[in-house]
Each structure stands twice: as structure tokens, then as C-alpha cells.
Amino acid sequence: MSGGGDARRAGGVGWGAVVAPLVVLGLAFALRRWVVEPEALGFACRAGGPWWCPFRGALVATFSHGALGFASLAAGLLSFATRRAWVPALAAALGFAALVLYNYELGAVGLVLAALRLARLAAAAPQELGREHG
């Protein structure tokens, strides 16, 4: 078999586990800049504004209650219970979003847990391949 397929099967970390959190980071910055921070949008929504105001309100509520930080922390802890790379990638994505969208305390912890787990998965993959084929 090829090395790439074996690495994924053995718990390796693919590019998606790195790229997806970075995409979420960019989206979080865009949401913060163009949806959350503009005062005019806040005033418009308070006055009964456009159809999208409930979505903006839900976004603001998620970080007002710390939901992104808690979700990042939960996913970061869960990532140590599984060998799937998508779980710490999800924790990293939620951690990045939490950092940008005002939940930096728990978001930072979830992001650090995700980084530690992704690094461990990446380091373990070549060793496991050697045992399988060695």
C-alpha cells in the first residue's frame, strides 16, 4: 500500500486537520469584522432590522455565554479519548473561533489541547507504520 493511505489508517494527520481550523479562523475574523463589530448593524437589529438579525443575535449569544470556549474545551478533552484526527481538528477550529469571538480563556485551553493531540497523532503515525510493515 502507499504511505499516505497507511498513515491515515494508522492515525496520521492529513492536511485537512491543519487547513480546516485555519479556514475557520479566517471565517471567524470575517464574522467579527463585518457582522459583530459594526455599530450600525447592532442599531439596525435593535430597531427590528432586516431578516438576518436573529442570526446575528444567535452568534452574539454564543460568545456571550461562552459556548465556543466550552465546545473547544470539550472537543479538546474528547480528542484524547479517540485516535481520529478530526476531533482535535474540530477542537482547534472551535478554539480559533473562540479566540477571535471573545471566548479566549477556554478557547485557548481547547486550542492547546488540540495542538498537543494533533502533534501526538502526527508523531505516532510513522512509528505505527514501522510496526505494521517492519
SVG drawing of the C-alpha trace seen along z (x, -y; Angstrom):
<svg xmlns="http://www.w3.org/2000/svg" viewBox="-39 -53 50 59">
<polyline fill="none" stroke="black" stroke-width="0.4" points="0.0,0.0 1.0,-3.6 2.4,-5.5 -0.4,-8.2 -3.2,-5.7 -1.4,-3.8 -0.7,-7.0 -4.3,-7.9 -5.4,-4.4 -2.7,-4.4 -4.0,-7.6 -1.9,-10.0 -2.9,-13.6 -3.9,-14.8 -3.8,-18.3 -7.5,-18.7 -6.8,-18.7 -4.5,-21.6 -6.3,-23.6 -9.9,-23.3 -9.1,-25.2 -7.2,-27.9 -10.3,-28.3 -12.5,-28.6 -10.0,-31.2 -10.5,-33.3 -14.2,-33.0 -14.3,-34.0 -12.2,-37.1 -14.7,-38.0 -17.7,-37.5 -16.2,-39.6 -15.2,-42.4 -18.3,-42.5 -21.1,-41.1 -20.4,-41.6 -18.4,-44.8 -20.2,-47.3 -22.3,-49.5 -24.7,-50.3 -25.7,-46.7 -26.3,-46.5 -28.5,-49.6 -30.4,-48.2 -31.1,-44.9 -32.3,-46.7 -34.8,-48.6 -36.3,-45.4 -33.9,-45.4 -33.6,-43.0 -34.3,-39.3 -30.8,-38.3 -30.8,-40.0 -31.9,-36.8 -28.8,-35.0 -26.6,-37.9 -28.2,-37.7 -27.6,-34.0 -24.0,-34.5 -23.6,-37.1 -25.4,-34.9 -22.9,-32.0 -19.9,-34.1 -21.9,-36.0 -22.5,-32.7 -19.0,-31.2 -20.4,-28.4 -17.5,-28.4 -15.0,-28.2 -16.8,-25.4 -17.2,-23.5 -13.5,-23.8 -12.6,-22.6 -14.9,-19.6 -13.6,-18.7 -10.1,-19.1 -10.7,-16.7 -12.6,-14.3 -9.7,-14.2 -7.6,-12.3 -10.2,-9.5 -10.1,-8.8 -7.4,-8.4 -9.4,-10.2 -7.7,-13.4 -10.9,-15.2 -11.7,-15.5 -8.7,-17.6 -9.1,-19.5 -12.6,-20.3 -11.3,-21.4 -8.7,-23.6 -11.3,-25.2 -13.6,-25.9 -10.6,-27.2 -9.6,-29.6 -13.2,-30.8 -13.4,-31.2 -10.2,-33.2 -11.4,-35.6 -15.0,-35.8 -14.4,-36.8 -14.1,-33.4 -10.4,-33.4 -9.9,-31.8 -11.5,-28.4 -10.8,-28.7 -7.1,-28.9 -7.2,-25.8 -9.1,-23.8 -6.7,-25.0 -3.7,-23.9 -5.2,-20.5 -6.0,-20.2 -2.4,-21.1 -1.0,-18.6 -3.2,-15.8 -2.6,-16.6 1.2,-16.6 0.9,-13.3 -1.1,-11.7 1.3,-13.0 4.3,-11.7 2.7,-8.3 1.8,-7.6 5.3,-6.8 6.1,-4.6 2.9,-2.6 3.6,-2.1 7.0,-0.7 5.4,1.9 2.8,2.8 5.3,3.3 8.5,3.9"/>
</svg>
